[in-house]
Amino acid sequence: MLGELINPYYLQVASFILINIILGLSIYVTLASGQLSLGSAGFMAVGAYTTALLTTNFEVPLLVGILAGVMLAGIFGIIVGIPSLRLRGVFLAIATLGFGEIVRVFIVNTESLTKGAIGISGIPQLGREILDKLEVIGFDPEILGLKANQFTFLIVFILLLIIVIVLVCFFSRQKNSRVGRAFSAINMDEQAAASMGINVTYYKVLSFTQGAMLAGLAGALYAHVLSYISPADFTYHKAVEILTFSVFGGSEVVGGAIFGATFLTLLPETLRAISEYRYMIYGILLVVMMAYRPQGVIDEQMMRWFKRRKGRRQQHGTENK
Amino acid sequence: MKLNFRMFATIASLFVLFMLAACGGSNDTASDASGESGAVSGKIGVVSFMTGSGAAYGEAITNGLELAEKELDEAGEVDVELVIEDSAGEPDQALSVTQKLINSEDVVGIIGPTLSTEMEVVGPVADQNGVPIMGTSNTAEGIPQIGEYVFRDSIPETQAIPASVEKAIEEYDAKKVAIMYGNDDVFTKAGYDAMKDAAEDLGLEELTTQTFQIGQSDYKAQLSKIKQMEPDLILCSALYNEGAVIMKQARSMGIDVPFVGGNGFNSPEVIEIAGDAADGLIVATPWFTKKDDQKVQDFVSTYKDEFGKEPDQFAAQAYDGLYLMAEGLKNAGEADRDELRDAIAEIDGFEGVLGDISFDEDGDVVMDPTVLIIEDGEFKEMK
């Protein structure tokens, strides 16, 4: 019964949605402290290439590879974050965009290591690796009435879902914590925040690094889902796409990134029937959206409305943005 | 805090519910073998680059395929149904769409995807699922080696470039060469690798290797270095837009030696952009519209009637690709993925518009490319 219900196509799309949610979150976190970063594609590339090189060349376990990718992206986040402190708004966007391009050009030019524009193929697939591990201890997907192929997609989907749930919990809790409020304060007015004793440097770099680590994680997962990466996957085009997820969905709340990534990944898939026009609709939708609802589909007000409807009184001071 | 969590739990569960609901969708199986009148029928999936920067490739490919489907229908021996899906040239979309074709549409074989980078992602998945897949425009190295089920009818750079270099050496008695290539594109990089190997195999002396990037407009620095070295021949792995500009600048700087280009250089656009400067470009191609062959001329004229322009290489390769799939289906006798795979692997000397096509043990195409040279603003066959 379960076997008939599970179609790898839907699971594949769902997996991409989950990866895109992580990317949307990475923009959300940096925007929370008022920093507009377009470097996500670069951090994604760092994460993806780190784990791809480690797992294909040195047969490092996937978990170690992915964590290494996340850490390295985080380190790059700090390195880029500190000098970028003096920049704000569009200037920061340009600087981070530059970082992304540097990463890509570096990958293209270090042919001996990264195979340049050809890309890295044969990266271990997440689902396959897990299945291999489980088979060693005598697990057979047939028990669940699934084919091996269905099982691998299901397990990847579940794994990604767990990761996303954990991340979303973490960031929605962080929002109302000391750290999240510091981010909001910096976002509203940096000088006022500093005068109230908030360590602006620390929190700005923290938020930037969190964003970098999330992008690195998404990149690492992307590499193990696709099993092939090339520098063409991480162009500025990608960076803008990632930004759109968060901006379209609403950059003020965690739910916005989730909604934006889900909706914008699903839209071109559902519009397949009118293949030639689907990206036109995508474009029109973005223009209309920005004209009539520049804050994104989901904003603070909408969240409050949801809460009020639930008959709960909002706690005083939690929504002071 | 609690509230936030509940909020999130609602969203998450809605999301899961939605996904599961979507999973319940069409999964009706088995493309029925043998339709009426005993013809083998099968669904062939197509993954093509139809929207975005490479939409022109996708258009040519789908035109070629649709023409072939129409002709096959009229002939009545094999009944193929095309399911065409767009990948927008993105590997992740190509992968999703392939999953759709394999699992939802239940196709017996797949044609595409357009780009080699997409094939690197899609090929292993098709292979794991045991679905024969035929690339009609992938020329990078190592594509058919992905797996048993992966084939291609597009001649790789590793076959095309040595053929053109060899012809050029014969004709011009070349000994010293300079190499130029675009290093940020998978296509031109693969072409360069093939050129380097060809130059080494044929005992040419490599004077210098210069690189450039996609979209560059000034190549004088690279070209003046090349000019100093006085090569007999320039091997240039570029796409036509950059390549044409390179030739134009080279000629204006007084470099008049012939150029040998890769597959991406092979386009009538070169003549349009570079004009007289394009004379002396040598390319090897699987497809030549003026070829003295009835089959080719018939294809060119029907294609012209149907779509109002001459078929390019991509259209021709796609056209032959579907014919090869149909040939496989006919020989297999039923729409079975494994049978089809074996039948395609056994195809030997199939007469297509590209020439006589066979496959080697990897599933790579084996055929003789035609070497062309531009003379007086026109592509001519080099005999």
Contacts between the chains, C-beta under 8 A, distances in Angstrom:
chain1	res1	chain2	res2	distance
A	4	B	27	6.3
A	5	B	20	7.4
A	5	B	23	5.4
A	5	B	24	6.3
A	6	B	23	6.0
A	7	B	23	5.5
A	7	B	25	6.9
A	7	B	27	5.8
A	7	B	103	5.0
A	7	B	104	6.2
A	8	B	99	5.0
A	8	B	102	7.5
A	8	B	103	5.0
A	9	B	96	6.8
A	9	B	99	3.9
A	9	B	100	4.3
A	9	B	102	7.7
A	9	B	103	4.8
A	9	B	104	5.2
A	10	B	19	6.5
A	10	B	22	4.9
A	10	B	23	5.0
A	10	B	25	7.3
A	11	B	19	8.0
A	11	B	23	7.6
A	12	B	95	6.4
A	12	B	96	5.1
A	12	B	99	4.5
A	13	B	96	5.2
A	13	B	99	7.9
A	14	B	19	5.0
A	16	B	92	5.6
A	16	B	96	6.6
A	105	B	184	7.5
A	108	B	183	6.5
A	108	B	184	4.7
A	109	B	183	7.1
A	111	B	183	7.8
A	116	B	183	6.5
A	116	B	184	7.9
A	116	B	189	5.8
A	117	B	183	6.7
A	117	B	184	5.5
A	117	B	185	5.5
A	117	B	186	4.6
A	117	B	188	7.9
A	117	B	189	4.6
A	118	B	140	7.1
A	118	B	186	5.5
A	118	B	189	5.8
A	118	B	190	6.7
A	119	B	117	6.3
A	119	B	120	6.6
A	119	B	186	6.6
A	121	B	120	4.8
A	121	B	142	7.5
A	121	B	146	7.9
A	122	B	124	7.9
A	149	B	128	6.6
A	149	B	129	6.1
A	161	B	16	7.4
A	165	B	8	8.0
A	165	B	12	6.1
A	168	B	8	5.8
A	168	B	12	7.6
A	169	B	5	7.0
A	169	B	8	6.7
A	172	B	4	5.0
A	172	B	5	7.6
A	172	B	7	7.9
A	172	B	8	5.9
A	173	B	1	6.7
A	173	B	4	7.1
A	175	B	4	7.9
A	176	B	1	6.9
A	176	B	4	7.1
A	222	B	92	7.8
A	226	B	91	6.0
A	226	B	92	6.5
A	226	B	95	6.4
A	226	B	121	5.1
A	227	B	121	6.9
A	227	B	124	6.2
A	228	B	91	6.7
A	228	B	117	7.5
A	228	B	120	4.1
A	228	B	121	4.7
A	228	B	124	7.8
A	230	B	91	7.9
A	230	B	117	5.2
A	230	B	120	7.7
A	230	B	186	6.3
A	231	B	184	7.3
A	232	B	117	5.9
A	232	B	186	7.1
A	233	B	91	6.5
A	254	B	8	7.7
A	255	B	7	7.4
A	255	B	8	7.8
A	255	B	11	6.3
A	258	B	11	6.4
A	258	B	15	7.9
A	262	B	15	6.9
A	268	B	88	7.5
A	268	B	93	7.4
A	269	B	96	6.6
A	272	B	85	6.5
A	272	B	86	7.2
A	272	B	97	7.9
A	272	B	100	8.0
A	275	B	50	5.9
A	275	B	51	7.1
A	275	B	84	7.6
A	275	B	85	7.2
A	275	B	86	4.4
A	276	B	50	6.5
A	276	B	51	6.6
A	276	B	86	7.8
A	278	B	51	7.0
A	278	B	86	7.6
A	279	B	51	5.0
A	279	B	52	7.2
A	279	B	88	7.1
A	303	B	7	7.5
A	306	B	7	7.0
A	307	B	3	6.3
A	307	B	7	7.6
A	310	B	3	7.9
A	312	B	3	6.2
